[in-house]
Amino acid sequence: MKIRRQQLHNLVDQMPKDELERAWELLTTLYYDAYMLKAIQYAQRTLKPGDSFTTEEAMRVLSNDYLMKL
């Protein structure tokens, strides 16, 4: 594992800055997509009746929270 890590560091050091920035943007997006997918899957497994809001309930809660901050 140590060898692969060093090889990866060497590869990153050789990349032009613009390619490195594009790669970072792509990796960040993929990470967040995977993170959200995992959270959605967890919620689907653990959701019980009554755990979620209707659209109207959600709007009421959000508007109350917003008004309290003003």
Backbone bond lengths (Angstrom), bond angles and torsions (degrees), N, CA, C in turn:
res aa  C-N    CA-C-N  psi(-1)  N-CA   C-N-CA  omega(-1)  CA-C   N-CA-C  phi
1 M - - - 1.453 - - 1.529 110.30 -
2 K 1.312 116.78 -38.39 1.462 120.61 -179.73 1.524 111.45 -61.42
3 I 1.325 116.24 -38.04 1.468 120.83 -179.45 1.528 109.94 -65.48
4 R 1.327 116.71 -44.95 1.474 120.89 179.77 1.526 110.92 -63.09
5 R 1.304 115.53 -38.98 1.464 119.29 178.99 1.533 110.24 -63.18
6 Q 1.310 116.90 -43.46 1.465 121.00 179.11 1.529 110.67 -65.48
7 Q 1.346 116.56 -39.54 1.464 120.01 177.76 1.529 110.64 -62.98
8 L 1.315 116.16 -40.29 1.463 120.16 178.61 1.529 110.76 -64.44
9 H 1.315 116.75 -43.01 1.470 120.22 177.15 1.530 110.82 -60.63
10 N 1.312 116.83 -42.10 1.466 120.43 179.11 1.528 110.97 -63.77
11 L 1.330 116.15 -41.68 1.460 120.70 178.89 1.530 110.75 -62.79
12 V 1.310 116.78 -44.75 1.464 121.15 179.38 1.523 110.27 -62.67
13 D 1.320 117.05 -40.86 1.469 120.68 179.36 1.523 112.23 -62.67
14 Q 1.333 117.61 -28.13 1.462 121.83 -177.77 1.532 112.94 -85.74
15 M 1.322 117.06 -15.36 1.465 120.04 -176.30 1.524 110.80 -73.69
16 P 1.335 116.57 140.93 1.469 119.65 173.08 1.535 109.65 -64.05
17 K 1.310 116.02 152.44 1.463 121.11 -174.91 1.529 112.64 -58.79
18 D 1.339 117.74 -41.63 1.468 119.64 -178.63 1.524 111.86 -65.58
19 E 1.334 117.51 -38.71 1.468 120.55 176.93 1.524 110.87 -67.96
20 L 1.304 116.33 -37.52 1.460 120.85 178.79 1.531 110.59 -64.22
21 E 1.324 116.85 -41.13 1.464 120.80 178.06 1.521 111.20 -65.10
22 R 1.330 117.12 -42.48 1.474 120.22 178.07 1.518 110.80 -64.19
23 A 1.331 116.64 -42.53 1.466 120.76 179.09 1.526 110.48 -62.65
24 W 1.327 116.42 -40.28 1.465 120.34 179.80 1.527 110.78 -64.34
25 E 1.325 117.09 -42.53 1.467 120.78 177.65 1.522 110.81 -60.58
26 L 1.319 116.54 -43.80 1.460 120.80 179.40 1.523 111.16 -64.50
27 L 1.311 116.97 -46.32 1.463 120.52 -179.53 1.526 111.60 -64.57
28 T 1.321 116.61 -37.97 1.461 120.19 178.12 1.523 110.18 -63.35
29 T 1.324 116.42 -45.24 1.462 121.08 178.91 1.521 110.88 -61.35
30 L 1.320 117.17 -45.49 1.465 120.60 179.04 1.523 111.47 -62.83
31 Y 1.322 116.88 -39.64 1.463 120.67 178.83 1.525 110.58 -62.18
32 Y 1.339 116.59 -47.66 1.461 119.74 -179.29 1.525 111.38 -65.90
33 D 1.332 117.53 -37.35 1.461 120.35 176.62 1.524 110.56 -61.15
34 A 1.322 116.79 -45.79 1.466 121.11 179.77 1.527 110.55 -64.92
35 Y 1.331 116.62 -40.02 1.463 121.53 179.14 1.531 110.58 -62.19
36 M 1.323 116.64 -46.25 1.464 120.78 -179.74 1.521 111.47 -67.34
37 L 1.330 117.24 -39.91 1.457 120.50 178.15 1.525 110.48 -60.93
38 K 1.312 116.81 -42.74 1.462 120.91 178.32 1.529 110.54 -62.70
39 A 1.324 117.45 -41.80 1.464 121.30 179.00 1.527 111.27 -65.51
40 I 1.319 116.88 -40.32 1.469 121.02 178.51 1.520 110.31 -65.08
41 Q 1.327 117.04 -44.80 1.461 120.57 178.93 1.523 111.20 -62.14
42 Y 1.319 116.98 -40.48 1.463 120.51 177.77 1.525 110.30 -62.99
43 A 1.321 116.35 -44.45 1.463 120.63 -179.85 1.522 110.96 -63.21
44 Q 1.321 117.14 -39.14 1.460 120.25 179.27 1.523 111.46 -65.46
45 R 1.324 117.06 -34.82 1.467 120.41 179.86 1.526 111.82 -73.73
46 T 1.316 116.98 -32.09 1.463 120.00 -172.07 1.525 114.05 -104.93
47 L 1.321 118.19 -4.68 1.462 121.49 -177.26 1.526 110.33 -68.82
48 K 1.320 115.25 131.96 1.460 121.55 177.64 1.530 107.99 -119.80
49 P 1.335 117.38 158.60 1.466 118.94 177.01 1.530 110.55 -55.72
50 G 1.310 116.09 134.25 1.455 121.29 -179.48 1.519 113.84 92.59
51 D 1.340 117.56 -8.60 1.464 120.91 -179.58 1.525 112.88 -79.57
52 S 1.311 117.24 -16.38 1.465 119.07 -175.88 1.526 110.18 -115.67
53 F 1.335 114.49 158.74 1.455 121.69 178.69 1.519 110.34 -92.73
54 T 1.323 115.25 153.35 1.455 119.28 164.71 1.528 106.30 -77.07
55 T 1.311 116.82 169.41 1.464 120.43 179.17 1.526 110.72 -59.26
56 E 1.324 115.89 -42.50 1.463 119.99 -178.60 1.529 110.93 -64.25
57 E 1.338 117.15 -42.81 1.464 120.40 179.09 1.525 111.18 -63.32
58 A 1.316 116.49 -42.45 1.466 120.53 179.93 1.524 110.71 -63.13
59 M 1.324 117.15 -42.84 1.465 120.60 179.48 1.531 110.59 -64.11
60 R 1.326 116.88 -39.18 1.461 120.62 179.33 1.532 110.62 -64.02
61 V 1.326 116.92 -45.49 1.468 120.99 179.93 1.524 110.40 -63.98
62 L 1.331 116.53 -45.57 1.462 119.73 -179.43 1.521 111.84 -63.80
63 S 1.315 117.01 -41.85 1.465 119.03 -179.30 1.524 110.59 -68.74
64 N 1.324 118.57 -36.70 1.466 120.82 176.82 1.520 110.76 -64.97
65 D 1.323 117.75 -42.90 1.466 121.28 178.08 1.519 110.54 -62.41
66 Y 1.321 116.35 -41.07 1.466 120.64 -179.40 1.524 110.44 -65.42
67 L 1.321 116.33 -44.69 1.466 120.24 -178.24 1.523 111.50 -66.47
68 M 1.324 117.40 -32.36 1.466 120.50 179.89 1.525 111.32 -68.97
69 K 1.330 117.43 -27.02 1.460 121.08 -178.55 1.523 112.27 -81.33
70 L 1.324 116.94 -16.59 1.476 120.06 -179.00 1.493 112.61 -75.21
